[in-house]
């Protein structure tokens, strides 16, 4: 049915759509929209939420345990380049990614550093450290990514301020940073907004990753991008226009 196909497209593009919005767009009753959403949910294409529907996230989002074994030389090199940007006394937002986990292991030895994260693996790695301060962001557990997300997590991030934010989005496209799930995108966006300096950690596979449906933010707030290969010229032109520093991490493979 054409209307359901258009509804699905809108949900994928926006991450979430309310029943009331869809009713007005298609000029049909709420009963009709709810019936369409029910069908899409039964087909496994969306998830229903109070008052609307969202992208079926769990189909696309790999669990932390599924991706942690991919901690390659590339990610290690990016983390090593990133830690060079951290100074004693810095406060850091670290998102829940395998690259920031590696960064946390390196940053724990920096004098008087404060690490703020929603990531359980980072908590586990740093729980016994005595040389730095660890602040945990509470919220609703996303069991696949082992991170805390949702409104409580977002509110706490809004109330904090850090000197540097390190995030590792799932996609870097010409229009900006993107993610697979709406809840993780929201957390990364809040961290960007609450950090004085934003550093993006993205290996070459993140560029042109068109499977990332959810928008995090444009490049306007980004100060530095650390990657393992020089991005294509079209990206470099955008970064130069936005005055974004690009650091190419050295790997043994080079």
Helices and strands as residue ranges (DSSP letters): H 2-14, E 16-18, H 19-26, H 30-42, E 46-49, E 52-55, G 57-59, H 64-67, G 68-70, H 73-83, E 91-94, H 98-107, E 114-117, H 120-126, E 133-136, E 140-142, E 147-149, H 151-159, E 162-167, E 171-173, E 176-179, H 182-193, E 195-201, G 204-206, E 214-217, E 224-227, H 233-241, E 245-248
